Amino acid sequence: MSYIAQTLAEAAESTVTGKGYGAIGYGLAAIGPGIGVGIVAGKAIEGIARQPELAGQIRTTMFLGIALSEALALIGIVAGFIF
């Protein structure tokens, strides 16, 4: 079998099986949590700058928001493995 025919056969097989789409799906799923974590951290810094006496409470709330945002990324990677 020639090299071109073999390459075409492998490409057709990977298209049918969906090989590699999990990585693309996870990459797309990681965009949202990445943006979310950036917004949460930025707003927490703004809040601490405006009211330094509430730094402890704002920091705790920030970590909770970051954890919830990162849970979405973990769900995205698990969904990539399942589908």
C-alpha positions in Angstrom: 0.0 0.0 0.0 1.4 3.4 -0.9 2.2 6.0 1.6 -0.6 8.3 0.4 -3.2 5.6 0.5 -2.1 4.5 4.0 -2.3 8.1 5.2 -5.8 8.6 3.7 -6.9 5.3 5.4 -5.6 6.4 8.8 -7.3 9.8 8.4 -10.6 8.2 7.5 -10.3 5.9 10.4 -9.5 8.7 12.9 -12.4 10.7 11.5 -14.9 7.9 12.0 -13.7 7.1 15.6 -13.3 10.7 16.6 -9.8 10.3 17.8 -8.4 13.6 19.0 -11.7 15.4 19.5 -11.4 14.9 23.3 -8.4 17.2 23.4 -10.2 19.9 21.4 -13.2 19.6 23.7 -11.2 19.9 26.8 -9.3 22.9 25.4 -12.7 24.6 24.7 -14.0 23.6 28.2 -10.9 25.1 29.9 -11.5 28.6 28.4 -14.5 29.4 30.6 -13.0 28.5 33.9 -9.8 30.3 33.0 -11.7 33.5 32.3 -13.8 32.9 35.4 -10.8 32.6 37.7 -9.2 35.7 36.3 -12.4 37.7 36.9 -12.8 36.3 40.4 -9.2 37.1 41.4 -9.3 40.6 39.8 -12.6 41.5 41.6 -11.2 40.2 44.9 -8.2 42.4 44.6 -10.4 45.4 43.8 -12.6 44.6 46.9 -9.5 44.3 49.2 -8.1 47.5 47.8 -11.4 49.3 48.5 -12.0 47.8 52.0 -8.8 46.4 53.5 -10.5 45.5 56.7 -12.6 42.8 54.9 -9.6 41.2 53.3 -10.0 37.9 55.2 -13.7 37.5 54.2 -13.1 38.5 50.6 -10.1 36.1 50.3 -12.3 33.2 51.6 -15.0 34.0 49.2 -12.5 34.3 46.4 -11.1 30.8 47.1 -14.6 29.4 47.0 -15.3 31.1 43.7 -12.0 29.8 42.2 -12.8 26.2 43.5 -16.3 26.3 41.8 -14.8 27.6 38.6 -12.1 25.0 38.5 -14.8 22.3 39.1 -16.0 23.2 35.6 -12.6 22.4 34.1 -12.5 19.1 35.9 -16.0 18.2 34.6 -14.7 19.2 31.1 -11.8 16.8 31.3 -14.0 14.0 32.6 -16.5 14.6 29.8 -13.6 14.4 27.3 -12.7 11.0 28.5 -16.3 9.7 28.6 -17.3 10.9 25.2 
